[in-house]
Amino acid sequence: MAKVIVKKKDEALGTLGEVRGYARKIWLAGIGAYARVGQEGSDYFQELVKAGEGVEKRGKKRIDKELDAANHQLDEAAEEVSRVRGKVEIQLDKIEKAFDARVGRALNRLGIPSKHDVEALSVKLEQLHELLERVAHKP
């Protein structure tokens, strides 16, 4: 019976040795992977940085180009607004003069004197007043 127990102990020790061997291999594989990632990871990181810089540079160029185009369109729109504003002001001046002339003619037909008529009458009234003053002060 002692032989059977020894055999079982040897089998148990052999299986335990195999588990330890596999565990060591797993450990060594993990360390190897870590070392490789450490080496290649640094290179890969640098590649990613360069790629990111390239994308950033292209993005900035595109944004600058689109910004310039938008600013150009804004400048053109501002010029067009300025031209239209000038035309509108000219038309409003014409409309205002036409309105004043028509109102003046309508008031004249009704017998209401214009500003010009009132001013001319005021000048004549002043001349008449001066004449009366001279006549009144003559000995």
C-alpha positions in Angstrom: 0.0 0.0 0.0 2.8 2.3 0.6 3.8 2.1 -3.1 0.4 3.3 -4.2 0.6 6.4 -2.0 4.0 7.2 -3.3 2.8 6.9 -6.8 0.0 9.3 -6.1 2.3 11.8 -4.5 4.7 11.6 -7.4 1.7 12.2 -9.8 0.5 15.1 -7.7 4.0 16.6 -7.6 4.4 16.1 -11.4 1.0 17.8 -12.1 2.0 20.7 -9.7 5.3 21.0 -11.5 3.5 21.2 -14.8 1.2 23.9 -13.5 4.2 25.8 -12.2 5.9 25.5 -15.6 2.9 26.8 -17.4 2.5 29.6 -14.9 6.1 30.6 -15.4 5.7 30.5 -19.2 2.6 32.7 -18.9 4.5 35.1 -16.7 7.5 35.2 -19.1 5.1 35.7 -22.1 3.5 38.7 -20.2 6.9 40.2 -19.5 7.9 39.7 -23.2 4.7 41.3 -24.4 5.2 44.3 -22.0 8.8 44.7 -23.2 7.7 44.6 -26.9 4.9 47.0 -26.3 7.4 49.3 -24.5 9.7 49.2 -27.5 7.2 49.2 -30.3 4.7 51.3 -28.3 7.0 54.2 -28.1 7.6 54.1 -31.9 3.9 53.6 -32.5 3.1 56.6 -30.2 5.5 58.7 -32.2 3.8 57.6 -35.4 0.4 58.5 -34.0 1.7 62.0 -32.9 3.1 62.6 -36.5 -0.2 61.5 -38.0 -2.1 63.7 -35.6 0.1 66.7 -36.5 -0.6 66.1 -40.2 -4.3 65.9 -39.7 -4.2 69.1 -37.6 -2.2 71.0 -40.2 -4.5 69.9 -43.0 -7.5 70.9 -40.9 -6.1 74.3 -40.2 -5.4 74.9 -43.9 -9.0 73.9 -44.7 -10.4 76.1 -42.0 -8.3 79.1 -43.1 -9.3 78.6 -46.7 -13.0 78.4 -45.8 -12.7 81.4 -43.5 -11.1 83.4 -46.2 -13.9 82.5 -48.6 -16.5 83.5 -46.0 -14.8 86.8 -45.4 -14.6 87.5 -49.1 -18.4 86.8 -49.4 -19.1 89.1 -46.5 -17.0 91.9 -48.1 -18.9 91.4 -51.4 -22.2 91.5 -49.5 -21.2 94.7 -47.7 -20.3 96.4 -51.0 -23.6 95.4 -52.5 -25.5 96.7 -49.5 -23.6 100.0 -49.8 -24.4 100.3 -53.5 -28.1 99.6 -52.8 -28.2 102.0 -49.9 -26.8 104.8 -52.2 -29.5 104.0 -54.8 -32.2 104.0 -52.2 -31.1 107.3 -50.8 -31.1 108.9 -54.3 -34.6 107.5 -55.0 -35.9 108.8 -51.6 -34.5 112.3 -52.4 -36.3 112.2 -55.8 -39.5 111.1 -54.1 -39.2 113.7 -51.4 -38.7 116.5 -54.0 -41.6 115.3 -56.1 -43.8 115.1 -53.0 -42.8 118.7 -51.9 -43.5 120.0 -55.4 -46.9 118.4 -55.6 -47.9 119.5 -52.1 -46.8 123.0 -53.0 -48.8 123.1 -56.2 -51.9 121.7 -54.4 -51.6 124.4 -51.6 -51.1 127.1 -54.3 -54.3 126.0 -56.1 -56.1 126.3 -52.8 -54.7 129.8 -52.3 -52.3 129.0 -49.5 -49.0 130.8 -50.1 -45.8 128.9 -50.2 -42.8 129.5 -48.0 -41.2 131.4 -50.8 -44.3 133.6 -51.2 -44.3 134.3 -47.5 -40.6 135.2 -47.5 -41.0 137.5 -50.5 -43.9 139.2 -48.7 -41.8 139.6 -45.6 -39.1 141.4 -47.6 -41.7 143.7 -49.1 -43.2 144.4 -45.7 -39.8 145.3 -44.3 -39.2 147.6 -47.2 -42.6 149.2 -46.7 -41.9 149.6 -42.9 -38.5 151.3 -43.6 -40.2 153.6 -46.1 -42.9 154.5 -43.5 -40.2 155.2 -40.9 -38.4 157.6 -43.2 -41.6 159.4 -44.1 -42.7 159.6 -40.5 -39.3 161.1 -39.5 -39.1 163.7 -42.3 -39.5 167.3 -41.2 
